[in-house]
Amino acid sequence: MVGAMSALAILGGEPVRCRPFTLWPQFTESDARRLQSVLESRNWGGYPFPNTLADEFARKFASRHGAKYGCCVANGTIALVAALQASGVGFGDEVIVPAYTWEGTAAAVLFAGAVPVFADIDPDTYCLDVNAVREAITPRTKAVIAVHLAMRFTEMDPLIDLAAERDLIVIEDCAHAHGGEYKGRGAGSMGDLGCFSFQSSKLMTSGEGGIVTTSRLDYFELLQSLTNCGRASATDQFRRRIVGCNYRITEFQAALLLGQLEQLDYWAERRSRNAALLTQALCGIEGVRPLPPQPSLTRDTIYNYVFQYRPPDDRVHRDVFVAALEAEGIPCDGRFYEAVYRSDLFPAQPDFPQLRIGRDEPVDYSRCYCPVAERAAYHESVWLPQFLLLGDEQDVEDIARAVAKVVAGRDELAAAGSGLAELKSMSRAERPKFEKHKNY
């Protein structure tokens, strides 16, 4: 029997690794004390008043990233919605987003009443390609959302220059970029607004939660009013009155986030060191390619370690390679993200009227084609969750050995290909395998 004879775990062999990796999230005794203090205070939620820890955290987090202001919100998607609303993006306006990202980036545009327009990505960073942005601009374009993805940043200088030339708002989606810096500038401080998520898998987490950063007081005051049911902001210099929502974070979440901010540099240094070791090890394995260095990235942020599967032929699909690597005891994913316009988690039409009102023809996302995004989503990218890099060098060695083992076993995988073909066709909504790691 092929499976019994094979050295590959997916075909019946022994896996490279059987012990678990470091658990995530991490917490300390001081986190427990803060939570107990909140519990006993009976002031459990309702930022911004009388909640005090959320205000403290927002100020510290914004300062840490080089922004003047921070407004805490319920989650990362709401952070994007609030940023779009505060910046004046309105019904029917177009917002350019990368085709390769979490579906929530584009969904937030829809929730804000606007129309997402997809632009392709850079093949070496998997972040928004500024040339593709230029081609996607129309008279309706109001804003661009730059997603800093996995372990790389959008090249912000040329994007900001283009935005200034075309009078566009720039919003940074920094859900993967806590603590990262581009040319010495913090994530979320370069565009008009920055949006972060604190969902369970993120580099800082309170289970859920988010924050919007900005250095513009007019935006900050609107964010506070949007978040707090339309009430006036603390400063109220611009005296804007709007219909607001309840986007508020709780005091329990803020208590956890203060501790997460204290631990951020420690874990970031651990990830960065281990990521460098892993890159060095993978460079010697034929058929895989670590993402090239990005000189403009001056402080690493590694939400997932991503490398590219580039075999010499197409006998073994990326999804089969990933399944084999997972069987060796290495949590990983290939379809971590899809090309958003093709994803079954983004069935936009016909539920959103802004896609058809005021247009000769409704927006039809089935006509989209972003080749670099599709190659990354369906053929090339391999994502390793950040908690794989929180341990010691032995963890890194195990990852590299498992990758080398699966690469060496490609002939076996190709021979068993018909039995593994179903791995290529399963939709993200239907497959639970890696969702436990992402916890979206």
MARKEPA-160374 format. One record per residue (C-alpha): residue number from 1; residue in three letters; y, x, z. Coordinates in steps of 0.001 Angstrom, whole numbers, plus 524288, in hexadecimal, padded with zeros to 5 digits. Each point is the difference from the previous one (the first is absolute). Layout:
residues N
{votor NUM, "Ala", {Y, X, Z}}
...
end
This chain:
residues 440
{votor 1, "Met", {80000, 80000, 80000}}
{votor 2, "Val", {80D39, 805AB, 7FBF4}}
{votor 3, "Gly", {806D4, 7FBE3, 80C9C}}
{votor 4, "Ala", {7F5E8, 80651, 808EF}}
{votor 5, "Met", {8009D, 80CED, 7F8A9}}
{votor 6, "Ser", {80EAC, 800C1, 7FE9A}}
{votor 7, "Ala", {808A7, 80873, 80886}}
{votor 8, "Leu", {80B37, 7F659, 7FE54}}
{votor 9, "Ala", {80139, 7F68A, 80B59}}
{votor 10, "Ile", {80302, 7F496, 7F6F3}}
{votor 11, "Leu", {7F2C8, 80262, 7F9A1}}
{votor 12, "Gly", {7F868, 801AF, 80C8A}}
{votor 13, "Gly", {8034E, 80DC2, 8047E}}
{votor 14, "Glu", {805EF, 80491, 80CD6}}
{votor 15, "Pro", {80ECD, 7FEA7, 8011E}}
{votor 16, "Val", {808A2, 80BC5, 8023B}}
{votor 17, "Arg", {80626, 7F9AD, 80BE9}}
{votor 18, "Cys", {7FB05, 7F621, 809E1}}
{votor 19, "Arg", {809ED, 8013E, 80B04}}
{votor 20, "Pro", {80CB7, 7F84B, 7FFAB}}
{votor 21, "Phe", {80D5F, 805BB, 7FD8B}}
{votor 22, "Thr", {80B3C, 7FF7E, 809C6}}
{votor 23, "Leu", {803A2, 7F222, 80387}}
{votor 24, "Trp", {80CE5, 7F9EF, 7FC00}}
{votor 25, "Pro", {80944, 7FB92, 805BA}}
{votor 26, "Gln", {801EE, 809B3, 80B11}}
{votor 27, "Phe", {806AF, 7FC63, 80CCC}}
{votor 28, "Thr", {803D3, 8064B, 80CEB}}
{votor 29, "Glu", {80156, 7FC11, 80E27}}
{votor 30, "Ser", {80E99, 7FE7B, 7FE26}}
{votor 31, "Asp", {7FD43, 7F56A, 7F5D5}}
{votor 32, "Ala", {7F824, 7F884, 80A11}}
{votor 33, "Arg", {80AF1, 8015D, 809F0}}
{votor 34, "Arg", {80A35, 7FAF6, 7F657}}
{votor 35, "Leu", {7F78A, 7F46B, 7FC62}}
{votor 36, "Gln", {7FDAE, 7FCD8, 80E55}}
{votor 37, "Ser", {80E91, 800C9, 8027F}}
{votor 38, "Val", {802C2, 7F677, 7F4F5}}
{votor 39, "Leu", {7F560, 7F6F6, 804F2}}
{votor 40, "Glu", {805C7, 7FFC2, 80D9D}}
{votor 41, "Ser", {80DED, 7FE5F, 7FAF7}}
{votor 42, "Arg", {7FC62, 7F313, 7F965}}
{votor 43, "Asn", {8095C, 80421, 7F522}}
{votor 44, "Trp", {7F5A4, 8003F, 7F56C}}
{votor 45, "Gly", {8071C, 7FDB1, 7F35A}}
{votor 46, "Gly", {80BA1, 7FB4E, 7F847}}
{votor 47, "Tyr", {806F9, 80BD8, 7FA8F}}
{votor 48, "Pro", {80B4D, 80270, 800C7}}
{votor 49, "Phe", {80313, 7F8EE, 80CD0}}
{votor 50, "Pro", {7FC24, 80143, 80AFB}}
{votor 51, "Asn", {7F660, 809B5, 7FA3D}}
{votor 52, "Thr", {8041F, 80DF9, 80354}}
{votor 53, "Leu", {7F4B1, 808D1, 7FBF2}}
{votor 54, "Ala", {800E8, 7FBC0, 7F1C4}}
{votor 55, "Asp", {80E4B, 803CB, 7FFBE}}
{votor 56, "Glu", {7FCE2, 80D26, 8062F}}
{votor 57, "Phe", {7F50A, 80279, 7F66B}}
{votor 58, "Ala", {8082C, 7FBFC, 7F439}}
{votor 59, "Arg", {80AD3, 8097B, 80392}}
{votor 60, "Lys", {7F69B, 80B43, 8025B}}
{votor 61, "Phe", {7F814, 7FD62, 7F3C1}}
{votor 62, "Ala", {80BF2, 7FEF4, 7F736}}
{votor 63, "Ser", {805BA, 80C82, 8058D}}
{votor 64, "Arg", {7F2F7, 8070A, 7FE4B}}
{votor 65, "His", {80068, 7FCA4, 7F176}}
{votor 66, "Gly", {80E68, 802D7, 7FDA9}}
{votor 67, "Ala", {804F8, 7F1F6, 7FF28}}
{votor 68, "Lys", {80AE6, 7FA09, 80824}}
{votor 69, "Tyr", {7F993, 7F2F9, 802E8}}
{votor 70, "Gly", {7F29E, 7F9EA, 801B2}}
{votor 71, "Cys", {7FC12, 7F1C4, 8012A}}
{votor 72, "Cys", {7F24B, 7FCE7, 804C1}}
{votor 73, "Val", {7F892, 7F4CE, 7F97D}}
{votor 74, "Ala", {7F2C7, 7F96D, 80081}}
{votor 75, "Asn", {7F8F0, 80814, 7F59F}}
{votor 76, "Gly", {801DF, 808BC, 7F434}}
{votor 77, "Thr", {8000C, 7F527, 7F5E6}}
{votor 78, "Ile", {80AA9, 7F8E5, 80775}}
{votor 79, "Ala", {80778, 80CDA, 800A1}}
{votor 80, "Leu", {80053, 80019, 7F120}}
{votor 81, "Val", {803C3, 7F1A9, 7FF35}}
{votor 82, "Ala", {80B02, 801D8, 809CF}}
{votor 83, "Ala", {804E5, 80C35, 7F900}}
{votor 84, "Leu", {8006F, 7F8C9, 7F30F}}
{votor 85, "Gln", {80716, 7F487, 8061B}}
{votor 86, "Ala", {809BC, 8086B, 8075A}}
{votor 87, "Ser", {8033F, 807E6, 7F3D7}}
{votor 88, "Gly", {8036C, 7F3C4, 7F84F}}
{votor 89, "Val", {7F446, 7FEEE, 7F6F8}}
{votor 90, "Gly", {7FFB8, 7F1BA, 7FC06}}
{votor 91, "Phe", {7F82F, 7F5C1, 7F8D6}}
{votor 92, "Gly", {7FB70, 804AA, 7F2BD}}
{votor 93, "Asp", {804EF, 80DF9, 8018A}}
{votor 94, "Glu", {7F684, 80A5C, 7FB64}}
{votor 95, "Val", {7FB0F, 80AA1, 80909}}
{votor 96, "Ile", {7F8A0, 80BA2, 7FA77}}
{votor 97, "Val", {7F3E6, 803E2, 807C6}}
{votor 98, "Pro", {7F531, 809D1, 7FD50}}
{votor 99, "Ala", {7F3F7, 7FA57, 7F98F}}
{votor 100, "Tyr", {7F75E, 80793, 8097C}}
{votor 101, "Thr", {80282, 7FBC7, 80E08}}
{votor 102, "Trp", {7FBD6, 7F632, 80A3A}}
{votor 103, "Glu", {8018E, 7F245, 7FA8E}}
{votor 104, "Gly", {80947, 7FCB0, 80B22}}
{votor 105, "Thr", {80AB0, 8084B, 7F9E1}}
{votor 106, "Ala", {8008F, 7F6F4, 7F440}}
{votor 107, "Ala", {7FD21, 7F3D7, 8080B}}
{votor 108, "Ala", {80BF8, 802AE, 80875}}
{votor 109, "Val", {80853, 7FF74, 7F3B4}}
{votor 110, "Leu", {7FA6C, 7F29A, 7FCEA}}
{votor 111, "Phe", {8021B, 7FB5E, 80DFD}}
{votor 112, "Ala", {80E53, 80405, 7FED7}}
{votor 113, "Gly", {80171, 7F772, 7F3DE}}
{votor 114, "Ala", {80077, 80B5B, 7F670}}
{votor 115, "Val", {7F736, 80490, 7F4EA}}
{votor 116, "Pro", {7F7E0, 80C78, 8012A}}
{votor 117, "Val", {8000F, 80888, 7F3D8}}
{votor 118, "Phe", {7F57A, 80A68, 7FF9B}}
{votor 119, "Ala", {8028D, 80E16, 7FC14}}
{votor 120, "Asp", {7F602, 80ACB, 7FE87}}
{votor 121, "Ile", {7FDAB, 80B5E, 80930}}
{votor 122, "Asp", {80015, 80EC3, 7FF5E}}
{votor 123, "Pro", {7F23F, 80576, 7FDA9}}
{votor 124, "Asp", {8019C, 80AE1, 80A1A}}
{votor 125, "Thr", {80601, 7F847, 80B45}}
{votor 126, "Tyr", {7FBAF, 7F1F5, 7FD25}}
{votor 127, "Cys", {80DFC, 7FC1B, 8037B}}
{votor 128, "Leu", {809DB, 7F917, 7F768}}
{votor 129, "Asp", {80344, 80716, 7F34E}}
{votor 130, "Val", {80ECD, 80032, 7FE96}}
{votor 131, "Asn", {7FF22, 80022, 7F122}}
{votor 132, "Ala", {7F7BB, 7F3AB, 800A1}}
{votor 133, "Val", {80A4A, 7F9D7, 808CB}}
{votor 134, "Arg", {80A83, 802D6, 7F5F7}}
{votor 135, "Glu", {7F7F6, 7F94A, 7F576}}
{votor 136, "Ala", {7FDC3, 7F414, 808A9}}
{votor 137, "Ile", {80E5E, 7FD2A, 802DF}}
{votor 138, "Thr", {80583, 7F37E, 7FA34}}
{votor 139, "Pro", {80CCA, 7F891, 80217}}
{votor 140, "Arg", {7F8F5, 7F87A, 80ACF}}
{votor 141, "Thr", {7FC09, 80C2D, 807AF}}
{votor 142, "Lys", {80613, 80063, 80D95}}
{votor 143, "Ala", {7F7AF, 8098C, 807B8}}
{votor 144, "Val", {7F517, 80A0A, 7FFF1}}
{votor 145, "Ile", {7F5A4, 80192, 80A86}}
{votor 146, "Ala", {7FB4F, 80E0E, 800EB}}
{votor 147, "Val", {7F2D2, 800F4, 806D2}}
{votor 148, "His", {7FCA8, 80CD7, 8068B}}
{votor 149, "Leu", {7F15E, 7FF81, 7FE15}}
{votor 150, "Ala", {7F4D2, 805A2, 807FA}}
{votor 151, "Met", {80487, 80E3E, 800F9}}
{votor 152, "Arg", {80B09, 80154, 7F618}}
{votor 153, "Phe", {80E10, 7FB43, 7FE50}}
{votor 154, "Thr", {806DA, 7F9D1, 7F48B}}
{votor 155, "Glu", {80949, 80A18, 7FA31}}
{votor 156, "Met", {80C10, 7FA1F, 8062F}}
{votor 157, "Asp", {80B0F, 80844, 7FA6E}}
{votor 158, "Pro", {7FE49, 7FBC9, 7F1C6}}
{votor 159, "Leu", {7FD31, 7F20C, 80449}}
{votor 160, "Ile", {80C72, 7FF36, 8080D}}
{votor 161, "Asp", {807C0, 805CA, 7F4B3}}
{votor 162, "Leu", {7FA73, 7F5B2, 7F6D8}}
{votor 163, "Ala", {802DF, 7F52C, 809CE}}
{votor 164, "Ala", {80E17, 80473, 8013F}}
{votor 165, "Glu", {80143, 80060, 7F13E}}
{votor 166, "Arg", {7FAC7, 7F21E, 7FE91}}
{votor 167, "Asp", {8057B, 7FA32, 80CB5}}
{votor 168, "Leu", {7F2AA, 7FD5D, 80604}}
{votor 169, "Ile", {7FBDC, 7FECA, 80E27}}
{votor 170, "Val", {7F576, 8099D, 8045B}}
{votor 171, "Ile", {7F659, 7FBC7, 80A75}}
{votor 172, "Glu", {7F60B, 809AE, 80516}}
{votor 173, "Asp", {7F290, 7FAAA, 8037A}}
{votor 174, "Cys", {7FC19, 809D8, 80A70}}
{votor 175, "Ala", {7F3C7, 7F944, 8050E}}
{votor 176, "His", {7F8A5, 80CE6, 7FE18}}
{votor 177, "Ala", {80B0E, 80961, 80322}}
{votor 178, "His", {802E1, 7FFF9, 80E97}}
{votor 179, "Gly", {8062A, 80D07, 8037D}}
{votor 180, "Gly", {7FFEB, 80523, 7F204}}
{votor 181, "Glu", {80B67, 8072A, 7F9D5}}
{votor 182, "Tyr", {80482, 80201, 7F203}}
{votor 183, "Lys", {808A7, 80BF8, 7FE3F}}
{votor 184, "Gly", {802E7, 7FF77, 80E83}}
{votor 185, "Arg", {803AC, 7F19F, 80003}}
{votor 186, "Gly", {7F7FD, 7F631, 80782}}
{votor 187, "Ala", {7F846, 7F501, 7F9FF}}
{votor 188, "Gly", {8080D, 7F39C, 7FFCB}}
{votor 189, "Ser", {80D1B, 80709, 80081}}
{votor 190, "Met", {80239, 802ED, 7F18E}}
{votor 191, "Gly", {8007B, 7F28E, 7F9D3}}
{votor 192, "Asp", {80872, 7F496, 80423}}
{votor 193, "Leu", {7F54E, 7FB3F, 8091E}}
{votor 194, "Gly", {7F2C3, 804DD, 80483}}
{votor 195, "Cys", {7F45A, 7F7B2, 80415}}
{votor 196, "Phe", {7F4C0, 8042F, 808C2}}
{votor 197, "Ser", {7F370, 7F961, 80452}}
{votor 198, "Phe", {7F947, 80181, 80D26}}
{votor 199, "Gln", {7F34A, 7F94F, 7FC13}}
{votor 200, "Ser", {7F363, 804EE, 80611}}
{votor 201, "Ser", {7FC90, 80A9B, 7F62C}}
{votor 202, "Lys", {80DA9, 805CD, 7FF1B}}
{votor 203, "Leu", {8047D, 80D36, 80533}}
{votor 204, "Met", {80713, 7F8A2, 80AC9}}
{votor 205, "Thr", {7FA91, 7F2F3, 8041D}}
{votor 206, "Ser", {801AB, 7F4AF, 80959}}
{votor 207, "Gly", {7F596, 7F7E2, 7F92A}}
{votor 208, "Glu", {80A8A, 7F9A0, 7F7C5}}
{votor 209, "Gly", {80EA8, 801DD, 7FF64}}
{votor 210, "Gly", {80A4B, 8061A, 7F764}}
{votor 211, "Ile", {80DAD, 80569, 7FF72}}
{votor 212, "Val", {80B1E, 80097, 7F626}}
{votor 213, "Thr", {808D8, 80BEA, 80044}}
{votor 214, "Thr", {80D6D, 80148, 7F9D1}}
{votor 215, "Ser", {80CD1, 80731, 801AF}}
{votor 216, "Arg", {80850, 7F47E, 7FB84}}
{votor 217, "Leu", {8055A, 7F791, 80AE4}}
{votor 218, "Asp", {8018F, 7F412, 7F73A}}
{votor 219, "Tyr", {7F184, 80059, 7FCC1}}
{votor 220, "Phe", {7FC6A, 8026E, 80E2E}}
{votor 221, "Glu", {807AE, 7F446, 804BB}}
{votor 222, "Leu", {7F9AB, 7F747, 7F5C9}}
{votor 223, "Leu", {7F293, 8051E, 803C1}}
{votor 224, "Gln", {8025A, 7FC59, 80E2D}}
{votor 225, "Ser", {8045A, 7F24E, 7FC47}}
{votor 226, "Leu", {7F49C, 7FE19, 7F69B}}
{votor 227, "Thr", {7F68C, 8048F, 80A7F}}
{votor 228, "Asn", {805C1, 7F80C, 80B13}}
{votor 229, "Cys", {800EC, 7F23E, 7FA74}}
{votor 230, "Gly", {80DA7, 801C9, 7FA49}}
{votor 231, "Arg", {80695, 803F3, 80CB6}}
{votor 232, "Ala", {80B4F, 8097F, 7FF11}}
{votor 233, "Ser", {7FCEB, 80E7B, 800BE}}
{votor 234, "Ala", {80366, 8081E, 80BD7}}
{votor 235, "Thr", {80BF3, 805F0, 7F950}}
{votor 236, "Asp", {803AA, 7F4C6, 7F6C0}}
{votor 237, "Gln", {80AA5, 807AA, 7F920}}
{votor 238, "Phe", {7FD65, 7F99A, 7F2D8}}
{votor 239, "Arg", {7FE91, 7F242, 805E1}}
{votor 240, "Arg", {7F5F5, 7FB75, 7F61A}}
{votor 241, "Arg", {7F986, 7F2FF, 80320}}
{votor 242, "Ile", {7F2DC, 7FD29, 7F9CE}}
{votor 243, "Val", {7F3DA, 7F7BB, 801B5}}
{votor 244, "Gly", {7F6DA, 80963, 806C3}}
{votor 245, "Cys", {7F188, 800B7, 80317}}
{votor 246, "Asn", {7F7E1, 80461, 80B71}}
{votor 247, "Tyr", {7FB73, 80D6B, 7FBB4}}
{votor 248, "Arg", {8000F, 8055E, 80DDE}}
{votor 249, "Ile", {7F717, 80A48, 805CC}}
{votor 250, "Thr", {7FA9F, 7FE9F, 80DD9}}
{votor 251, "Glu", {802B8, 80867, 80BE0}}
{votor 252, "Phe", {7F18A, 80389, 800DC}}
{votor 253, "Gln", {8007C, 805A9, 7F253}}
{votor 254, "Ala", {80C60, 8077D, 80308}}
{votor 255, "Ala", {7F9A5, 805B0, 80C2F}}
{votor 256, "Leu", {7F4CB, 80540, 7F7D0}}
{votor 257, "Leu", {8091A, 80520, 7F57A}}
{votor 258, "Leu", {807CE, 80833, 80995}}
{votor 259, "Gly", {7F35C, 806F0, 8035A}}
{votor 260, "Gln", {7FC37, 8012F, 7F1BA}}
{votor 261, "Leu", {80CFB, 8068A, 7FD17}}
{votor 262, "Glu", {7FD8C, 809C5, 80ADC}}
{votor 263, "Gln", {7F2C2, 80373, 7FA05}}
{votor 264, "Leu", {80475, 80023, 7F1C9}}
{votor 265, "Asp", {80284, 80E97, 7FE80}}
{votor 266, "Tyr", {7F36E, 803FA, 806DF}}
{votor 267, "Trp", {7F72D, 7F81D, 7F720}}
{votor 268, "Ala", {8080B, 80316, 7F3E2}}
{votor 269, "Glu", {7FE1B, 80E8C, 80258}}
{votor 270, "Arg", {7F157, 7FDF8, 801B2}}
{votor 271, "Arg", {7FEFF, 7F844, 7F355}}
{votor 272, "Ser", {80843, 809BB, 7F88F}}
{votor 273, "Arg", {7F7E1, 80BA3, 80465}}
{votor 274, "Asn", {7F319, 7F989, 7FCDD}}
{votor 275, "Ala", {804FC, 7FAB8, 7F307}}
{votor 276, "Ala", {80389, 80DD5, 7FBDE}}
{votor 277, "Leu", {7F24C, 804A2, 80382}}
{votor 278, "Leu", {7F9F9, 7F4B9, 7F876}}
{votor 279, "Thr", {80842, 802BE, 7F403}}
{votor 280, "Gln", {7FBAC, 80E25, 8003B}}
{votor 281, "Ala", {7F1C0, 7FBE4, 800E0}}
{votor 282, "Leu", {800BB, 7F5AF, 7F555}}
{votor 283, "Cys", {806AB, 8093A, 7F675}}
{votor 284, "Gly", {7F307, 80707, 7FE69}}
{votor 285, "Ile", {7F83C, 7F3CD, 7FC5C}}
{votor 286, "Glu", {7FEBC, 7FCCC, 7F1A2}}
{votor 287, "Gly", {80390, 7F229, 7FC24}}
{votor 288, "Val", {809AC, 7FD25, 80AF1}}
{votor 289, "Arg", {80E81, 80320, 8008D}}
{votor 290, "Pro", {8088B, 7FF82, 80C22}}
{votor 291, "Leu", {80D8A, 7FA99, 7FD6E}}
{votor 292, "Pro", {808D6, 80B64, 7FC25}}
{votor 293, "Pro", {809FF, 804B8, 809FA}}
{votor 294, "Gln", {80D27, 7F920, 7FFC4}}
{votor 295, "Pro", {80A86, 80A44, 802BF}}
{votor 296, "Ser", {80A44, 7F5BD, 80360}}
{votor 297, "Leu", {7F76D, 7FAFE, 80B2A}}
{votor 298, "Thr", {804DC, 80809, 80B92}}
{votor 299, "Arg", {7F865, 7F91F, 80ACD}}
{votor 300, "Asp", {7F268, 7FACF, 7FD7D}}
{votor 301, "Thr", {7FC4E, 7F1F2, 8024D}}
{votor 302, "Ile", {7F1BB, 7FCFA, 7FD8C}}
{votor 303, "Tyr", {7FC62, 7F1C4, 80122}}
{votor 304, "Asn", {7F3F7, 80277, 7F7B2}}
{votor 305, "Tyr", {7FB5B, 80C99, 7FA06}}
{votor 306, "Val", {7FEC6, 7FD6C, 7F167}}
{votor 307, "Phe", {7F903, 80805, 7F5CE}}
{votor 308, "Gln", {7FCAA, 7FD51, 7F1D4}}
{votor 309, "Tyr", {7F254, 7FE48, 7FA92}}
{votor 310, "Arg", {7FFE7, 806C9, 7F2D2}}
{votor 311, "Pro", {7F1F3, 80286, 7FBA5}}
{votor 312, "Pro", {7FCE2, 806C9, 7F329}}
{votor 313, "Asp", {7FA21, 7F36E, 7FA8E}}
{votor 314, "Asp", {7FF87, 7F170, 80317}}
{votor 315, "Arg", {7F1BC, 7FEA2, 803D8}}
{votor 316, "Val", {80354, 7FD17, 80E45}}
{votor 317, "His", {80B46, 7F6C3, 8028B}}
{votor 318, "Arg", {809C3, 802EE, 80ACB}}
{votor 319, "Asp", {7FBAD, 7F40E, 807D0}}
{votor 320, "Val", {7F1F0, 804E4, 80003}}
{votor 321, "Phe", {804A3, 80D84, 80420}}
{votor 322, "Val", {80792, 7F9CD, 80B3F}}
{votor 323, "Ala", {7F460, 7F7C7, 8044A}}
{votor 324, "Ala", {7F796, 80C3C, 8002C}}
{votor 325, "Leu", {80A43, 8075F, 807F3}}
{votor 326, "Glu", {800D2, 7F4C2, 809AD}}
{votor 327, "Ala", {7F13A, 80053, 80171}}
{votor 328, "Glu", {8011F, 80E47, 803F9}}
{votor 329, "Gly", {807A9, 7FB87, 80BF7}}
{votor 330, "Ile", {80DCC, 801DB, 7FAAF}}
{votor 331, "Pro", {8085D, 7F39B, 8009F}}
{votor 332, "Cys", {80709, 7FF00, 7F301}}
{votor 333, "Asp", {80455, 7F6C9, 7F54F}}
{votor 334, "Gly", {80309, 80023, 7F192}}
{votor 335, "Arg", {80656, 7F2C6, 7FE26}}
{votor 336, "Phe", {80888, 801A9, 80BEB}}
{votor 337, "Tyr", {80AAC, 7FAC3, 7F737}}
{votor 338, "Glu", {7FF2D, 7F993, 7F2BB}}
{votor 339, "Ala", {80A01, 7FEA3, 7F559}}
{votor 340, "Val", {806FE, 7F4EB, 806EF}}
{votor 341, "Tyr", {80190, 7F777, 7F3FF}}
{votor 342, "Arg", {7F11C, 80023, 7FE34}}
{votor 343, "Ser", {7FC63, 7FDE5, 80E35}}
{votor 344, "Asp", {7F967, 7F397, 8049A}}
{votor 345, "Leu", {808CB, 80112, 80C06}}
{votor 346, "Phe", {80BE1, 7FDB3, 7F74A}}
{votor 347, "Pro", {7FDF2, 7F2ED, 7F91D}}
{votor 348, "Ala", {80EA4, 7FE0A, 7FE20}}
{votor 349, "Gln", {80092, 7F59C, 7F56F}}
{votor 350, "Pro", {80344, 7F4D7, 8003D}}
{votor 351, "Asp", {80382, 7FECC, 80E5A}}
{votor 352, "Phe", {80D68, 8066A, 7FF9E}}
{votor 353, "Pro", {80A9D, 7F8B2, 7F879}}
{votor 354, "Gln", {80873, 80C2A, 7FE1F}}
{votor 355, "Leu", {7F5D3, 804CF, 7F64A}}
{votor 356, "Arg", {80385, 7F512, 7F67D}}
{votor 357, "Ile", {80D23, 7F9C2, 80367}}
{votor 358, "Gly", {80B00, 80531, 7F785}}
{votor 359, "Arg", {7F6D2, 8072F, 7F6D2}}
{votor 360, "Asp", {7FC21, 7FCE7, 7F211}}
{votor 361, "Glu", {7F1E9, 8031E, 803BF}}
{votor 362, "Pro", {7F9E1, 80128, 80D8D}}
{votor 363, "Val", {7FD24, 80DA5, 804F9}}
{votor 364, "Asp", {7F20E, 8032F, 7FC03}}
{votor 365, "Tyr", {7FA1E, 80B2B, 807CD}}
{votor 366, "Ser", {7F3CA, 7FFF2, 7F79D}}
{votor 367, "Arg", {8083B, 80702, 7F5CA}}
{votor 368, "Cys", {802EA, 80B77, 8090D}}
{votor 369, "Tyr", {7F9E2, 80D13, 7FD31}}
{votor 370, "Cys", {802EA, 80C33, 807E0}}
{votor 371, "Pro", {7F5DE, 809F8, 7FBBF}}
{votor 372, "Val", {801DD, 80A0A, 80AC3}}
{votor 373, "Ala", {7FF11, 7F57E, 80A7F}}
{votor 374, "Glu", {7F3BF, 7FA6A, 7F9E7}}
{votor 375, "Arg", {7F9A5, 80D55, 7FEF9}}
{votor 376, "Ala", {802EF, 8028B, 80E54}}
{votor 377, "Ala", {7FB4E, 7F2A2, 80446}}
{votor 378, "Tyr", {7F385, 7FEA5, 7F834}}
{votor 379, "His", {7FB83, 80D9D, 7FC35}}
{votor 380, "Glu", {80607, 80B4C, 8076C}}
{votor 381, "Ser", {8053F, 7FEB7, 80DDD}}
{votor 382, "Val", {7F7D1, 8024B, 80C22}}
{votor 383, "Trp", {8063B, 7FC72, 80D09}}
{votor 384, "Leu", {7FBF8, 805B8, 80D26}}
{votor 385, "Pro", {805E5, 7F931, 80BFA}}
{votor 386, "Gln", {808F1, 8082C, 80873}}
{votor 387, "Phe", {7F746, 7FF9D, 80C08}}
{votor 388, "Leu", {7F689, 8091A, 7F906}}
{votor 389, "Leu", {80A39, 80AAA, 801E4}}
{votor 390, "Leu", {8022E, 7FE42, 80E9D}}
{votor 391, "Gly", {7F48F, 80848, 8046A}}
{votor 392, "Asp", {7FBE7, 80E2D, 7FE7F}}
{votor 393, "Glu", {7FC83, 808F4, 7F4C6}}
{votor 394, "Gln", {7F1E7, 7FB7B, 80066}}
{votor 395, "Asp", {80485, 7F27D, 7FBBE}}
{votor 396, "Val", {806DC, 8060A, 7F449}}
{votor 397, "Glu", {7F3FE, 8080C, 7FCB5}}
{votor 398, "Asp", {7F789, 7F3C9, 80076}}
{votor 399, "Ile", {80914, 7F8D7, 7F69B}}
{votor 400, "Ala", {7FFFF, 80B51, 7F66E}}
{votor 401, "Arg", {7F132, 801B9, 800EC}}
{votor 402, "Ala", {7FDF9, 7F191, 7FD5D}}
{votor 403, "Val", {808E2, 8004C, 7F419}}
{votor 404, "Ala", {7F90A, 80C0D, 7FAC7}}
{votor 405, "Lys", {7F2C8, 7F9A8, 80263}}
{votor 406, "Val", {80371, 7F3A7, 7F889}}
{votor 407, "Val", {805DE, 807DA, 7F4D5}}
{votor 408, "Ala", {7F398, 80818, 7FF47}}
{votor 409, "Gly", {7F7D7, 7F385, 7FFE5}}
{votor 410, "Arg", {806AD, 7F9BA, 7F46B}}
{votor 411, "Asp", {7F3A0, 800F1, 7F7C1}}
{votor 412, "Glu", {7F8AC, 7F80C, 80A2B}}
{votor 413, "Leu", {80AEA, 7F608, 800B7}}
{votor 414, "Ala", {80064, 7FEE1, 7F13B}}
{votor 415, "Ala", {7F14E, 7FDCB, 7FF90}}
{votor 416, "Ala", {8012A, 7F52C, 80A1D}}
{votor 417, "Gly", {80C41, 7FA7B, 7F9B4}}
{votor 418, "Ser", {7FAD3, 7F2B9, 7FC23}}
{votor 419, "Gly", {7FCE5, 7FCD0, 80E10}}
{votor 420, "Leu", {80D94, 8041A, 80463}}
{votor 421, "Ala", {807B5, 7F963, 7F51D}}
{votor 422, "Glu", {803FA, 7F495, 808AA}}
{votor 423, "Leu", {8087A, 80939, 807F7}}
{votor 424, "Lys", {8098E, 800BD, 7F49D}}
{votor 425, "Ser", {8027B, 7F181, 7FE6C}}
{votor 426, "Met", {801E3, 7FB08, 80DE5}}
{votor 427, "Ser", {80DC6, 7FAD7, 8025A}}
{votor 428, "Arg", {80805, 80427, 80BC0}}
{votor 429, "Ala", {8001D, 7F24A, 805A2}}
{votor 430, "Glu", {7F11E, 7FFA6, 7FF65}}
{votor 431, "Arg", {7FC9D, 80D5F, 80599}}
{votor 432, "Pro", {800ED, 80245, 80EAB}}
{votor 433, "Lys", {7FB29, 80E21, 7FFFC}}
{votor 434, "Phe", {80C96, 8075C, 8021B}}
{votor 435, "Glu", {8089D, 7F4FC, 804D4}}
{votor 436, "Lys", {7FBA7, 8034C, 80DD0}}
{votor 437, "His", {80709, 80D21, 7FE9E}}
{votor 438, "Lys", {80C7A, 7FA6A, 7FA2B}}
{votor 439, "Asn", {8002C, 7F38F, 8083C}}
{votor 440, "Tyr", {8099C, 7F918, 7F6EF}}
end
